[in-house]
Amino acid sequence: MASPVSVLSEEESWRLLASVPIGRFVTTIGTRLEIFPVNFAVQDRTVLFRTAEGTKLITAIMSDRVLFEADGHTVTDGWSVILRGTAELLQTAEDIAVAERTQLMSWTSPAKRRYVRITPKEISGRFFTFDQTQ
């Protein structure tokens, strides 16, 4: 019998990550963990999200390490991908123009004008086959 959990390749992890619109951005402030749901886009093996001034932006700038997680599922299976890396606020006109090519839109008003790019040092993914006998 095949294992109900398998490790995804890097390519498959990126493909699945790019297939969903919402993920979770995880940072720390001192010893306090913060988690934020974000809509995002994958671009050149990085993750982009938009934000306004506030806790999410401050923690993105101040954290030397961040996590990003997204997942998806059907009735029969599911998957989860985790990135470990660094986050940076995009500031130059050139970097912002490149980010805008993704057409990533704010979901709330007022529009979130800042772009944050997560550059991974590591990506890992798991695929789960659900038990259909229960």
Secondary structure as GFF3:
##gff-version 3
##sequence-region A 1 134
A	DSSP	beta_strand	5	7	.	.	.	ID=ss1
A	DSSP	alpha_helix	10	17	.	.	.	ID=ss2
A	DSSP	beta_strand	22	29	.	.	.	ID=ss3
A	DSSP	beta_strand	32	43	.	.	.	ID=ss4
A	DSSP	beta_strand	46	51	.	.	.	ID=ss5
A	DSSP	alpha_helix	55	62	.	.	.	ID=ss6
A	DSSP	beta_strand	66	73	.	.	.	ID=ss7
A	DSSP	beta_strand	77	89	.	.	.	ID=ss8
A	DSSP	alpha_helix	93	100	.	.	.	ID=ss9
A	DSSP	beta_strand	114	129	.	.	.	ID=ss10
###
